[in-house]
Amino acid sequence: MRRRNVLIGMGAAITAGCSRIADSTPGAKALAAAEDWHRKAQRLFAARTALAPEYDRSAISPSFRGNGSLTVDSDAYRMALAQGFADWRLEVRGLVRHPLSLSMDNIRRLPQRTQVTRHDCVEGWSAIGEWTGPQLGTILEGAELLPEAKYIVFRCADRLRGAPYYESVDLIDAYHPQTIIAHRLNGEPLPERNGAPLRVRIERQLGYKHAKYLTTIEAVASLEDIGRGEGGYWEDRGYQWYAGV
C-alpha cells in the first residue's frame, strides 16, 4: 500500500506540471522519459497480472462521488436514461474478426466479476466501491482480436470542452482480470454521475483512465490517428498515458 501511495503521489506531481512542461520540446522529451520510467517502475515492482488490493464490503465509502462529466448533455442520452437504457448498445469493432453490438441484457448475461476496490483520483481523493460487470477480456475473446491489434480504445458518449472523451490501454491491461465493463456500483445499477450505463474499470490505473458513458470498444494497431495521438482525452492535454498505481 505504501508503494501504491508513493506512485500515486509521483503521478500527481508529474501531471500537475504537464501543461507547462509540454509547451517546450525539451519539456516534452522530459515528460515522455518520466512516463516511460513510471511505466517500467510499475511493472518492475509488480507482475504484469498482479491484482490491485480488494476490500471487504464493510470498507465501501458512504458516497462515491462523480468527477469530470456528471451526465451526457444530449437529448439521446436523456431519452436513454429515462428508458432505463433499454436500447443502449456497446459496439466492439476495429481489428476484430467478429464485430459485436451488445445490449445491456447481453452484457448482464455474460459471466460477471464483482470486486471491491479503491478508486484513486489524480486530484488526490479516493473512494472504495463495489463494481460488477463482465471482464473486458471475455468480450475481446468473443470478438477475437486480429494479430495486428495492439491497443484497446474506449469511446464515450460524453464530451469535455467540446471534445469527445476517450481512453485507451494496451493488451496487458485489457486482459487483466480486474479490468471490467462495470454496469453496477455497490449492488445497484450504475448511477448517472458515475457513468451510467457502462464504464470501464482498470483497477491498476488512476481514475481518469476509467472511461464513463461507454459506447464503443475499438481494437487498433496505433493510437497516432486518434484524438491528438496521445491515447486519451487528458493525455492529449499533457497527462500520462500509463497512469499505474
C-alpha positions as a printed Julia matrix, in Angstrom:
245×3 Matrix{Float64}:
   0.0     0.0     0.0
   2.9     2.38    0.74
   4.33    1.8    -2.76
   0.87    2.41   -4.24
   0.59    5.77   -2.45
   4.11    6.78   -3.48
   3.38    6.08   -7.13
   0.08    7.99   -6.94
   1.92   10.97   -5.5
   4.6    10.8    -8.17
   1.97   10.56  -10.88
   0.07   13.53   -9.49
   3.24   15.62   -9.26
   4.16   14.85  -12.87
   0.6    15.53  -14.05
   0.33   18.84  -12.21
   3.12   20.29  -14.31
   2.22   18.66  -17.61
   0.55   21.61  -19.28
   3.61   23.8   -18.68
   6.25   21.17  -19.42
   4.6    20.05  -22.64
   4.84   23.57  -24.11
   8.54   23.13  -24.9
  10.36   20.48  -26.95
  12.87   19.67  -24.17
   9.99   19.61  -21.71
   8.03   17.2   -23.89
  11.04   14.89  -24.08
  11.46   15.02  -20.31
   7.78   14.23  -19.82
   8.0    11.27  -22.19
  11.06    9.98  -20.32
   9.27   10.35  -16.97
   6.25    8.46  -18.28
   8.45    5.67  -19.6
  10.23    5.42  -16.25
   6.91    5.34  -14.38
   5.59    2.54  -16.58
   8.76    0.46  -16.22
   8.89    1.05  -12.45
   5.28   -0.04  -12.01
   5.83   -3.26  -13.92
   9.15   -3.9   -12.2
   7.53   -3.7    -8.75
   4.59   -5.97   -9.62
   3.96   -8.84  -12.0
   2.04   -7.77  -15.08
  -1.03   -9.65  -13.86
  -0.76   -8.68  -10.17
  -4.1    -7.74   -8.65
  -4.94   -4.36   -7.16
  -5.96   -4.63   -3.47
  -9.54   -5.75   -2.89
 -11.53   -4.96    0.24
 -14.39   -6.28    2.32
 -17.79   -4.72    1.65
 -17.6    -3.11    5.08
 -14.92   -0.77    3.67
 -17.2     0.69    0.98
 -17.28    4.51    1.12
 -20.58    6.09    2.25
 -20.73    8.03   -1.01
 -18.88    7.53   -4.29
 -18.54   10.98   -5.81
 -18.79   11.71   -9.51
 -15.97   13.51  -11.26
 -15.41   15.04  -14.68
 -18.64   14.65  -16.64
 -21.61   14.06  -14.35
 -24.03   13.42  -17.22
 -24.16   13.5   -21.01
 -25.65   16.71  -22.38
 -27.64   15.29  -25.27
 -31.3    14.53  -25.96
 -30.34   10.98  -26.98
 -28.72   10.3   -23.6
 -31.56   11.87  -21.64
 -34.04    9.67  -23.52
 -31.9     6.57  -22.96
 -31.67    7.39  -19.23
 -35.45    7.83  -18.99
 -35.96    4.45  -20.68
 -33.54    2.63  -18.38
 -31.02    2.22  -21.21
 -33.19   -0.5   -22.78
 -31.79    0.3   -26.24
 -28.19    1.16  -25.27
 -25.63   -0.7   -27.35
 -21.94   -1.32  -26.77
 -20.16   -1.68  -30.09
 -16.97   -3.75  -30.37
 -15.15   -3.0   -33.6
 -11.82   -2.31  -35.28
  -9.22   -5.04  -35.63
 -11.54   -7.9   -34.68
 -12.79  -10.91  -36.6
 -16.29  -10.67  -35.16
 -17.63   -7.14  -34.58
 -20.21   -7.1   -31.78
 -23.19   -4.97  -30.83
 -24.08   -5.79  -27.23
 -27.28   -4.77  -25.49
 -27.39   -4.21  -21.76
 -29.15   -7.56  -21.46
 -26.3    -9.22  -23.4
 -23.79   -7.64  -21.02
 -25.7    -8.74  -17.93
 -25.87  -12.32  -19.25
 -22.09  -12.62  -19.62
 -20.07  -14.12  -16.73
 -19.81  -11.37  -14.11
 -16.99  -10.3   -11.81
 -17.64   -8.32   -8.62
 -14.73   -6.53   -6.94
 -14.42   -4.04   -4.09
 -11.56   -1.72   -4.98
 -10.2     1.75   -4.31
 -10.58    4.46   -6.92
  -7.64    6.88   -6.82
  -8.08   10.25   -8.5
  -5.15   12.29   -9.75
  -6.7    15.23   -7.87
  -5.83   13.49   -4.6
  -9.11   11.94   -3.4
 -10.05    8.27   -3.25
 -13.13    6.15   -2.6
 -13.85    2.45   -2.24
 -16.7     0.9    -4.19
 -18.05   -2.46   -5.28
 -18.12   -2.83   -9.06
 -19.83   -5.55  -11.09
 -19.57   -6.38  -14.78
 -18.04   -8.76  -17.3
 -14.28   -8.86  -17.74
 -13.14   -6.92  -20.79
 -11.08   -9.96  -21.77
 -14.26  -12.05  -22.09
 -15.71   -9.54  -24.55
 -12.46   -9.34  -26.53
 -12.28  -13.12  -26.74
 -15.77  -13.12  -28.22
 -14.79  -10.53  -30.8
 -11.44  -12.28  -31.46
  -8.68   -9.72  -31.92
  -6.64   -9.75  -35.12
  -2.85  -10.22  -34.7
  -2.09   -6.58  -35.53
  -4.24   -5.22  -32.67
  -2.03   -3.59  -30.01
  -4.34   -1.25  -28.11
  -7.95   -1.05  -26.97
  -9.67    2.33  -27.3
 -12.75    3.25  -25.24
 -15.1     5.77  -26.84
 -17.7     7.57  -24.76
 -20.94    9.49  -25.13
 -19.76   12.48  -23.07
 -17.76   15.49  -24.22
 -15.48   17.81  -22.26
 -14.88   21.33  -23.53
 -16.4    20.31  -26.84
 -14.16   17.3   -27.43
 -15.26   13.66  -27.19
 -13.91   11.73  -24.22
 -11.88    8.65  -24.98
  -9.26    6.46  -23.35
  -7.02    3.53  -24.23
  -4.94    0.71  -22.76
  -2.52   -1.87  -24.07
  -3.42   -5.55  -24.22
  -1.74   -6.29  -20.88
  -4.24   -4.1   -19.03
  -7.1    -5.0   -21.39
  -6.82   -8.67  -20.39
  -6.07   -8.01  -16.72
  -8.63   -9.95  -14.64
  -9.74   -6.79  -12.79
 -10.4    -4.81  -15.98
 -14.17   -4.98  -16.28
 -17.03   -3.22  -18.05
 -19.0    -2.17  -14.98
 -22.77   -1.72  -15.01
 -23.35   -1.86  -11.23
 -21.93    0.09   -8.31
 -22.49   -1.11   -4.73
 -25.12   -3.59   -5.86
 -27.23   -1.06   -7.8
 -27.33   -0.02  -11.47
 -24.52    2.4   -12.19
 -25.62    5.97  -11.27
 -25.72    8.7   -13.88
 -22.93   10.72  -12.21
 -20.68    7.64  -12.21
 -21.06    6.9   -15.92
 -24.37    5.07  -16.48
 -24.98    2.71  -18.01
 -21.41    1.46  -18.57
 -17.9     2.42  -17.56
 -14.59    0.65  -17.73
 -12.73   -0.21  -14.53
  -8.95   -0.5   -14.91
  -8.1    -1.08  -11.29
  -4.33   -0.64  -11.53
  -4.59    2.82  -13.08
  -5.71    6.27  -11.93
  -9.31    7.39  -12.24
  -9.13    9.33  -15.5
  -8.39    6.06  -17.3
 -11.78    4.65  -16.21
 -13.84    5.96  -19.12
 -17.58    6.54  -18.43
 -20.74    6.53  -20.58
 -19.11    3.83  -22.7
 -20.42    3.35  -26.25
 -17.59    1.68  -28.19
 -14.62   -0.59  -27.67
 -12.21   -0.44  -30.6
  -9.12   -2.56  -31.24
  -6.38   -0.63  -33.05
  -2.77   -1.07  -34.11
  -1.73    2.51  -33.22
  -3.01    5.5   -31.25
  -1.42    8.09  -33.53
  -4.54    8.97  -35.56
  -6.99    9.07  -32.65
  -7.68   12.42  -30.99
  -4.34   14.23  -30.78
  -2.48   10.94  -30.85
  -1.59   10.58  -27.16
  -4.08    7.88  -26.23
  -6.78    9.7   -24.27
  -8.63   12.96  -23.7
  -6.44   14.04  -20.78
  -3.3    12.56  -22.28
  -3.86   14.8   -25.31
  -3.65   17.67  -22.82
  -0.45   16.58  -21.08
  -1.4    13.77  -18.69
   0.46   10.46  -18.61
  -0.85    7.68  -20.85
   0.27    4.97  -18.42
  -1.23    6.0   -15.07
  -0.42    2.96  -12.96
  -0.95    2.89   -9.2
